[in-house]
Amino acid sequence: NNNNNNNNNNNNNNNNSDSIHPSTSLLKIPFTNIAQISTNNNTVTFHAITSYTRLHPQLSLSNPVLPHKHFPTHQRPLTLTLTFPHTDVSPGSPLILGLHSLLSSPSVTCLLPPPLPTPSLTCRVLKSPSHRLLLRATVSLLTPLLKTPNITLLLTPQDMYLVPPGPSPSPLACVRVKNVRRTACRYGHGSALDKALEIYSGDAPSLGYDGLGRYRGGAGLEYVTDASRSLLLEFDNPRVRDDVARYLRRVAPCDTDVGRVQDVYGAYLRGEVDVYQYLVMVNSAAGRTRKDLSRYPVFPWIKDGYGRKDSGFRDFSKPVGRLNPERFKNFKERRASMGGGPGSFLYGTSYSAPGHVLFYLLRTMPTEALCLQGGNFDHPDRSFFDWEACWESVLNNSSDVKELVPDVFEGKALDNRLGIDIGVRQTGERVDDVKLPFGMDAKEFGEWLREELESPACRGKIHSWIDLVFGVNSRGPGAEESDNVFAPSAYYTEADLHGVDEATRERMALEQAEFGSVPDQLFVLPHGRWGSGGTLLA
């Protein structure tokens, strides 16, 4: 209900072909234009800032992730009241919590409700008065492109609670400590600071996507995969993160512990774990998570072509940028023009960056793609429409050295199950499912990739790729010898952020978030072959 509509505006728009028709479209207002939200029973009222209201995008009701069309509107105050007859819109509900998080930009005045005092909060949330509170901390809940701050974490010997701010909180999540399967220390979003913790548990709530880009209630607070459920929490104090991680080690292993890496590596050398599962684990150990697009798990291109099923495997000892000798000459010439010394590089972007990840995951994470690209999908001719065309770009394009994501090996991200309107190419062909080799569908192609990944020929060579990404050739002299050198921002660590001013720190974090980062180095000696029974590495 637009409380500020007037007859003059209605009359002016009657003959305007771009006017809004409530039966066919929605009015979308940028969050930066909203000054305040308020709730009353089952209604939510949005108060917009008039001085910033210039353009409104138009969305079709039939497809909420359709790229929006802009049209001019009159600048005027806008109060929008929406009724939610079947959704909890109390101040502490997931929906209102998510809205407050999105409105917490410095350019918008919007205050979150203050947390309750400790005794009141503890008494209302804990399952039993006999449960002893071990720790209370303030954390942020992290998902791709979203950071929800001011969450209260309560830890008891039995349970871990996540409580949103608000006058009458109920837990966003309650995870049984005994059900935690594993944990991993992580970096904060858009930061090289080691102050987050990922907790994998079957109790983790389905508050976000279901793996196909569809919401499962709540405010998009967790991205759920078929493989596992997890919560990624960023702590204000890294020492408190370490205390929580230390306590949870009593019931579950931590992927980023040296002992855990050695155990998994030993199982790999003995042939007790397959290549796919091993790559999942080393990605996690090296700080990669599906909750952070700038540190998304990395998987390799494995074949040297996709015209025949019996084509060979790529040279795993070479980074993608070296696979085409002619193109590599151009990379070397460019580096020489920089002087070839410290700070010079062969490849300007990493093999994994947010743009690369969403290129592959457009069909499963369309809303993130729209958010990252200003509300529009990329041009259809630049989208992920054909597997072989993508491989040709990776081989020949001077700005394309990206590797793969694990989702394609799981049969995901290749078919357009959501029916997203990605657009029409210049040839007139509409982009829908990814065109795959051999006439396979997404499930069949994912299974074929997994079979090739686990083939004896691949198992006997892929350790060289692990050296490039997680091991001895990922940094330093090994990277130089392997021609595996990226822009300096790909290697920023927490130590690099100390002693620099705030503006420089923000610039460094932005560069790494935009162009991607190299995973943490796990191995300092050459990696052994699968099933070889070789020597363990530190």
Summary of the structure (lengths in Angstrom):
residues: 538
radius of gyration: 25.0
end to end distance: 63.4
largest distance: 81.0
contacts: 1645
relative contact order: 0.09
helix: 32%
strand: 17%
